[in-house]
């Protein structure tokens, strides 16, 4: 699922996937002229579609916004150079989930596997046609998951794993972390408090809001030929480091239209649902936390870059609350 692939990169913590995948083929050679036009149109219409570092000012207080990509990459060094003086000056850092919350999540998954497995439901081979199950089974096997485990996994988790090319899976599951972890370590070294915007359970509860039968149907959207999967993965990372986050989202949306058996209307509806559940609703839930914190202190909010863009992105939401927004250079 290309849309989940982009959100995956801005939600979950990983190791340098490109080292395993190489530079990847050029995505442009897979795109039709119509797809390129559609991507350009989405870029143009997305509010605050570019920019990784922002300052929001009001009443003498500052909220700094940093759009993160949870993959270590040498290109993060430039972003950290811009962030270090900010970290010295602010009073606290807010992440989606800081380290202790992640540790609690991993402990809970180990003690309660039903967070990612669904033993009470029919198995995936029972729910899918043979051809789809075979593709998913083989794809998950390439990613290190035996078929016996895949058969019992929750569909959203399978979609998440399948949305990332097989060459990157070992890196994705290593848990080393990317820019957000670099920010957290730097803040702690400066004795700055690091806090969470949400509890770790939020994402699991969010995916569970998608009806189970629809989760099963949408797994087919995650099946992508390896060459296109690697190319789109590489292009998404490149768009991030070019600070063109609207392009990364546009790539996901346009490539999802290639899924056989799904109409453009179905893809559009799914895109809107994922945006609402994974981005917009969470942004709106984070906003009171951010505003309360900013009443008494200057803060840095470091969250996935997808959370900055669009009409319900954090940049627009703060602007709507009377903050003066300035894009800062990296």
N, C-alpha and C positions, 0 to 999 in steps of 0.2 A: 504494500500500500504506500504509494509515493508520498501522500500527505503525512502519513505516520512516520515515514522515513525522515522527513524534515523535522518534525516535532521530536522524534527520537534523538536526533543530534543535538537538540537544544534542551532536552529534558534529562537524558541519562548520561552516565559517566563512563568514559572509555579511554582507551590507549591509542597511540597513533595508528589509525587504520590505514592511512596511505602508505605506511611503511610496508604493510602486508600486501596491499593492492597495487603498489606502484603508482604511477601518475594517473593511470586509467585512460581509456580512449577518449577522444574529443567528442563530447555530447553533440556538438553542432552537426556532425555527420549523420546522426540518427534523427535529427529534427527536420520536419517538413517546413516549407515556407509559411504555411498556415499556422503551424505550432509556434514558430518564431514570432509571428505577428501577435499571436495570442499572449505569449509570454511578455512581449513588450507592452501590450495593452494593460496587463495586470500590474506590471511595474509602474506604469504611468498613473494608474488610478489609485494606487495604495498610498494612503497617508503616511508620511514620515517613513517611506520605504527604505531609505538609506540612513546610515549613521549608527555607529556602535557605542559612542560615548556622548552623553548629554548632561547638561546642568539645568536644573529647575530651581528658580529662585522666587521667594516670596517672603515678605516681612523680615528680610535679613537672614533667612535660613536657606540652606542649599540642600537639594536632593540630587545626587549624582546617579545617573542610570548607566550601567554597563551591560551591553548585550553579550552574552557568553556563548561559546560553543564548547561542549563538554568533551573535547578531544584534545589531548596534548599535541602541540604542533610548534615547531620553532618560530612560526610567525606570531605566536602569542607574545613573544618578547617585546615587540614594538608596543603592543597594547599595555603590557605591564609597565613599560617606561612612562606611559601617560598616566597610569593609575597610581604609581608609587607616591608622587607628591600629594595626590588626593587622599590616599590612605593615611598619610601623615597628618592631614588637617581635619579629617572627619572624626566623628565621635563613635560611630558604630557602623557595622556592615550587615546588610540583610541579604540572605541567599534564599533560594527556593526551599532547600532543606540543608541545614548545616551538618557537619560530620557526625555528631552524636545521634541525630535523627536517622541518618543512613545506617549507622551501626545497629540501631534498634530495628530498622526495617529488615536488614539481613538476618538478624537474630530471629525475628518473628517468622520470616519465610522458612528458615531452617526448622522451626518448631511447628509451623503450620503450613505445610505444602499446598493446602487448598487455596492459598492466595494466588498461585499460578497453575494449579491443577484443579480439575473439576470431576472428582470421582463420582459425584451424584448424577452426572449427566451421561447420556450415551457417548461412546467414544467418537472421535472424529471420523474414522473410517466407516462408522455406522451412519454418520450424518452426511457424508460427502459422496458424490459419485466417484467411481473407481479412478477415473483419469485425474480428477482434482486431487484426491487423496494421494495418488502415486506421486504427483508433482510435489505436493507438500512434504510427503514422507522423504522423498529423495533430497529435496532442498534442505530440510531440517537435518538430515543425516550429514550432508556436506558441512553443516554448521555445528556438528558435534552432538546432535541430539538423536539418540536411538529411537526407532519407530515406536517402541513400547511406551516411551515417555511422551513422545509427540502426540500419540493417540489420545492421551488423557489431559493434555494441556488446555488451558482456557484459550479460546480462539484469538482474543486480542493479543495474548502473549506470543502466539505463533505468528500472527501478522507482524508484530514488532520485530521478531527475529528475522522473518523472511524479507522485511523491508530493507535490510542491510546486506550487502554482498557477502558471500561466504568467506571471501578472503579477509574480511574485516572482523569476523565474529570473535576470534580469539582476543583481539584487541578490545572489542566492545565489552566483553565480559570480564576483563581483567580488573576493572574498578580503580584504575590509577587516577583518573580525573583529568580535567582540562583547565580552562581559564578560571572557572569558578573555584577550583581547588587551589590554584595559584594565588588567587585573591584571598582566600581563607587563610592560607599559610602565611601570607605577607601580613595580613591584619593581625593575626595572633602573635606574630613576631614583634609587632608594635604595641602589643597589649590592648588592642582594640576589640571590644566585644563583637562576636559574630552570632547573629540570630536567624531564625527561620521565619519565612513568611507563611508557611503552612505546615501541617503535620504530614508525616510521610504517607499516611493512609490515604491522602487526598487523591492521588493518581489511581490507586486501585479502585476506590469508590467511584471515580469518574468513569473509568472503563466499564465498570459494572452497570452503569446507567444505560449502556447500549444493550438493547434486548439480545438475549443469547442467540436466537436464530439469525439475527442480523449480523452478529459477530461472525457466525459461521459462514454466512453468505459472502461477507466482505473479505474473507481470507483469500479468495481468488484474486483480489486486487494486489496482493503481496507477491504474486508469482510473476517475476520479470526475468527475461533472459539475462544471463550473467554479464554480457558485454554492456547492455544498456544499464543494468543495475550499477555496475562499476562506474560507468560514464556519468550517470546522474549523481552518484555519491560524490565523485570528485568535483563535479560542477557545483554541487551544493556547498562544499567546503570552500571552493574558490570564490563563490559569490559572497560567502561570509567574510572572508579576508579582504574582499574588495568593498566591504561595508554595504553591499547591495542585498539586504535581507528580503526585500520584496521579490527580487529575482529568484532567490532560493525557494520562496513560497510558490511563485509562479511555475517554476520547473515541476514542483510536486503536483500542482493542480493539473497542468496541461498533460503531463505524462500519465496521470490517472485516467485520462480520457481514452487511452489505448486499451484498457482492459476489455476483453471480449465479453459480450453478454450484458454489459452495463450501458445504459443510455447516458447521454450527456446530462440529462435531467437527474438521473440517479447519482452520477458523480458529483454534480453540483450540490445536491442535497447532502451527500456524505461530507463533502468539503465543508459546507456550512456547519454541519453538526460537529465535526471535529474541531473546527475553529471555535465554536461556542463552548464546547465542553472542556477542551484542553487549553485554550488560550483566553477567550473573552471572560468566561465566568471566573476563572482563577484570577485574572487581572482585577476584576471588580471586587473579588474577595480580599485581594492583597491591598487594595487602595486605602481602606481605613487604617490598616496596620502601618502603612507608609506615612500617611498623613498624621497619625497620632505620634509616631516617632519623630517626625520633622517639626513638631511643635516646640520641642525642647532641645533639639540637637541637629547637627549636620550629619547626613548619612549617605552611604553608598549602597545602592540596590543593584546587585549583580545577578541577573536572571537570563534565561535563554533569549537569544536575539529575536525570536519569533514573538516574544511578549512586548516588544517595543513598537511594532509596526501596526498600521491600520487605525481605523476610527476608534476601536476599543483597546488600542495599545496603550502602554503606560505613558508614552510621550503625549499622546492626545488627551488622555484622562487627566494628567496633571495640568496640561494647558487649559482644559475646561474648568479646572478648579482655581484658576487665576494665577498659576505659576508662569513666569517668563522662562521659556525654553531656549537654550542655546546649544547648538551642536558643537562639540569640542573636537579638535583634530587629534589624530593618533600620530 
